[in-house]
Amino acid sequence: MQVSEATVLPHREHRMRWWKEAALIVGFYLIYSWTRNQFGSSKIAADGIPEQAFNNAERIVRLERFIGLYHEETMQELFLSQKWFIQFWNTYYGTAHFAVTVAVFIVLFLKRPGVFPQFRNTLLAMTALAIIGFATFPLMPPRLLDTPCDRFGGACIASPLRPENPDGTFGFVDTLKDYGGPWSFDSDTMTKLSNQYAAMPSLHIGWSTWCAIGAWPLLRRRWQRIAVFAYPLATLFCIIVTGNHYWIDGVGGLLVLTFGSLVGWRFNRWNQDRLDKRWIRRNQDAVVHPAQG
């Protein structure tokens, strides 16, 4: 039976199963984590990434100084006297990034099934694009610039960009080591499982903005919308005050979100067409042709 271009399909929805979505995300995250860490600080002895990561950090500092927006050290210094404050943001950095993203993912699956595939595809594409950034542009975060080289830092690397301070440092503090948080990179396990140079782009910014965009239409109260709007801004403050990122890493996060959205949209269109064609093949008798005049 031939199906004409004028074919009208009865209303139907392509079913999404929660366990398939969960398996997809868990599987993708495991692959992402493994791939991400192939280019990380755990391999510095083999391929010399410390120098490359430090040199890339110098490029970022030069760029930010050139445009007059190199203020990360000043911002961090304003709050270093408040230990509890820094500890809070270290905890936020290590928990909200995952917890909020998972929560919004579940809410979108339950409350916005019509757009869920698009958001899911965007999240996956954005994260995959970030891996390319981690692999091609390993970047030493601010908190490691003055950290000893045996702890993945750049203190032993000479640089003309170091301020003319008596101690010749950039002035950043490794808040994870000096203030504490939910984890430490000093352990052998974290050393092997982590990539401390996965700073560009900042997925903290990319994911938090994705969460805000996805959750916004579901919110009705003003305080809820203020909170979801503030979430990416709070995350930007967090990554700077903890010394985990330069602000320009956040721009990188927004770029991979933008390109991830385009890739996700394109894939969603392709997949929807594929599912429609499969539905037609399986339900030929249910196809209804418009009445002839």
C-alpha positions in Angstrom: 0.0 0.0 0.0 1.4 3.4 -1.0 1.1 6.3 1.4 0.7 9.6 -0.4 2.2 12.9 0.7 -1.3 14.0 1.8 -1.5 11.2 4.3 -2.8 12.3 7.7 -1.5 10.4 10.6 -3.8 9.8 13.6 -2.6 11.4 16.8 0.1 9.4 18.5 3.2 9.8 20.7 6.4 7.9 20.4 6.8 6.2 23.7 9.7 7.0 26.0 10.6 4.4 28.6 12.2 5.8 31.8 14.6 2.9 32.1 15.9 3.4 28.6 16.5 7.1 29.3 18.2 6.3 32.6 20.5 3.7 30.9 21.3 6.1 28.1 22.3 8.9 30.5 24.3 6.6 32.8 26.1 4.9 29.9 26.9 8.2 28.3 28.2 9.7 31.5 30.5 6.7 32.1 31.9 7.1 28.6 32.2 10.8 29.0 34.0 10.5 32.3 36.4 7.9 30.9 37.1 9.9 27.7 37.4 13.2 29.6 40.1 11.8 31.9 42.2 10.4 29.1 43.5 13.9 28.7 43.7 14.9 32.3 46.1 15.6 35.1 46.5 11.9 35.9 48.7 11.6 32.7 51.0 14.5 33.1 54.1 12.4 33.6 53.5 10.7 30.2 52.6 13.5 27.9 53.7 16.7 29.5 50.2 18.2 29.9 51.2 20.5 32.9 53.2 22.8 30.6 50.5 22.7 27.9 47.8 23.4 30.5 49.8 26.2 32.1 50.6 27.8 28.7 46.9 27.7 27.8 46.2 29.4 31.1 48.7 32.1 30.2 46.8 32.7 26.9 43.5 33.1 28.9 45.1 35.5 31.3 46.6 37.6 28.4 43.2 37.7 26.7 41.3 38.8 29.8 43.9 41.4 30.6 43.8 42.7 27.0 40.0 43.3 27.2 40.3 44.6 30.8 38.3 41.9 32.5 40.9 39.9 34.4 39.4 40.2 37.9 39.2 36.6 39.2 41.9 36.9 41.8 40.4 40.1 43.1 37.0 38.5 43.4 38.4 35.5 45.2 40.4 37.6 47.6 37.3 39.5 48.8 35.9 36.3 50.4 38.9 34.3 51.5 38.5 35.5 55.1 35.2 33.8 55.4 36.1 30.1 55.6 32.5 28.9 55.9 31.6 30.9 52.8 34.3 29.3 50.7 33.4 25.8 52.0 29.8 26.4 51.1 30.7 27.2 47.5 33.2 24.3 47.3 30.3 22.0 48.3 28.0 23.8 45.8 30.5 23.3 43.1 30.8 19.5 43.7 27.1 18.7 44.2 24.7 21.1 42.5 26.3 20.6 39.2 25.0 17.0 39.1 22.1 17.0 41.5 20.2 19.9 39.8 20.9 18.6 36.3 19.6 15.1 37.2 16.5 16.7 38.9 15.7 18.9 35.9 16.2 15.9 33.6 13.6 13.9 35.5 11.2 16.8 35.7 11.5 17.3 31.9 10.8 13.6 31.3 7.7 13.7 33.5 6.3 17.2 32.9 7.5 18.2 29.4 7.6 14.9 27.4 6.9 16.8 24.1 10.3 18.6 24.3 12.2 16.2 26.5 14.0 14.5 23.5 15.3 17.8 22.3 16.6 18.7 25.7 18.1 15.3 26.2 19.8 15.4 22.9 21.1 18.9 23.6 22.6 17.8 26.9 24.3 14.9 25.3 25.6 16.9 22.3 26.8 19.7 24.6 28.7 17.3 26.8 30.3 15.5 23.8 31.4 18.8 22.4 33.0 19.7 25.7 35.2 16.6 25.5 36.7 18.0 22.3 37.6 21.2 24.3 39.1 19.2 27.1 41.2 17.2 24.7 42.4 20.0 22.5 42.7 22.8 25.1 43.8 21.4 28.5 43.6 24.4 30.8 45.1 24.8 34.3 42.4 26.5 36.5 43.3 29.6 38.5 43.6 27.7 41.8 46.4 25.6 40.5 48.6 28.3 39.0 50.5 28.8 42.3 50.2 25.2 43.4 53.3 23.0 43.6 54.0 21.1 40.4 53.9 17.8 42.2 50.3 18.5 43.0 49.4 19.3 39.3 50.1 23.0 39.7 52.3 25.5 37.9 54.3 27.1 40.7 57.6 25.7 39.3 56.9 27.0 35.8 58.4 30.4 35.0 56.0 33.0 33.6 56.3 36.7 32.7 52.7 37.1 33.6 53.2 36.5 37.3 52.5 39.8 39.2 55.5 41.5 40.6 54.7 40.4 44.1 57.5 39.5 46.6 56.5 35.8 46.3 56.1 36.0 42.5 52.6 34.4 42.4 49.4 35.0 40.6 47.7 35.3 44.0 45.1 32.5 43.7 44.3 30.1 46.5 43.6 26.4 46.0 40.3 26.5 48.0 39.8 22.7 47.8 43.0 22.1 49.6 43.1 25.0 52.0 39.4 25.3 52.8 38.0 21.9 52.1 34.9 20.6 50.4 33.1 17.3 49.6 36.2 15.8 48.0 39.9 16.2 47.7 42.2 15.7 44.7 45.0 14.7 47.0 43.8 11.1 47.2 45.3 8.5 44.8 41.7 7.5 43.8 40.7 11.0 42.8 44.1 11.6 41.1 43.4 8.6 38.8 39.8 9.4 38.2 40.0 13.2 37.7 41.0 15.6 35.0 41.9 18.8 36.8 42.6 20.5 33.5 39.0 20.1 32.1 38.2 23.8 32.5 37.4 25.0 29.0 34.5 24.9 28.4 32.8 25.1 31.8 30.1 22.5 31.8 29.0 24.0 35.1 27.8 27.0 33.2 26.5 25.0 30.2 24.5 22.6 32.3 23.2 25.2 34.7 21.9 27.3 31.8 20.4 24.2 30.2 18.6 23.6 33.5 17.3 27.1 33.7 16.0 27.1 30.1 14.3 23.7 30.6 12.7 24.5 33.9 11.5 28.0 33.2 8.2 27.3 31.4 7.1 25.1 34.4 7.4 27.8 36.9 4.5 30.0 37.9 5.6 31.9 41.0 7.8 34.9 40.8 10.3 33.6 43.4 10.7 30.3 41.5 11.5 32.2 38.3 14.0 34.4 40.1 15.6 31.4 41.6 16.0 29.6 38.3 17.3 32.7 36.6 19.8 33.2 39.4 21.1 29.6 39.2 23.5 30.1 36.3 24.6 33.4 37.8 25.3 31.8 41.1 27.2 29.1 39.4 29.3 31.6 37.6 30.1 33.3 40.9 30.9 29.8 42.3 33.4 28.8 39.7 35.3 32.1 40.0 35.4 32.4 43.8 36.5 28.8 44.3 39.3 29.3 41.7 38.1 26.4 39.5 37.5 28.5 36.3 38.2 31.8 34.6 35.1 33.7 33.7 35.8 33.1 30.0 35.4 29.4 30.6 31.7 30.2 31.2 31.5 31.8 27.7 32.9 28.5 26.4 30.1 26.7 28.3 27.5 28.9 26.6 29.0 28.2 23.2 28.9 24.5 23.6 25.3 24.8 24.8 24.4 26.8 21.7 26.1 24.4 19.3 24.8 21.5 21.3 21.2 22.8 20.9 21.7 23.0 17.1 23.1 19.4 17.0 20.4 18.2 19.3 17.6 19.9 17.3 18.9 18.4 14.0 19.2 14.9 15.5 15.8 15.2 17.0 14.3 16.1 13.6 16.1 13.1 12.0 15.0 10.7 14.7 11.4 12.0 14.7 11.2 11.4 10.9 12.7 7.9 11.4 10.1 7.0 14.0 7.3 8.4 11.9 8.3 6.3 9.0 8.6 3.2 11.2 5.2 3.9 12.6 3.7 4.2 9.1 5.2 0.8 8.1 3.7 -0.9 11.2 0.3 0.8 11.0 -0.6 1.0 7.4 -4.2 0.1 8.1 -4.5 3.0 10.6 -3.5 5.6 8.1 -6.4 7.9 7.2 -6.6 9.6 3.8 -8.4 13.0 3.5 -11.8 12.8 1.9 -12.0 13.5 -1.8 -14.1 16.5 -2.9 
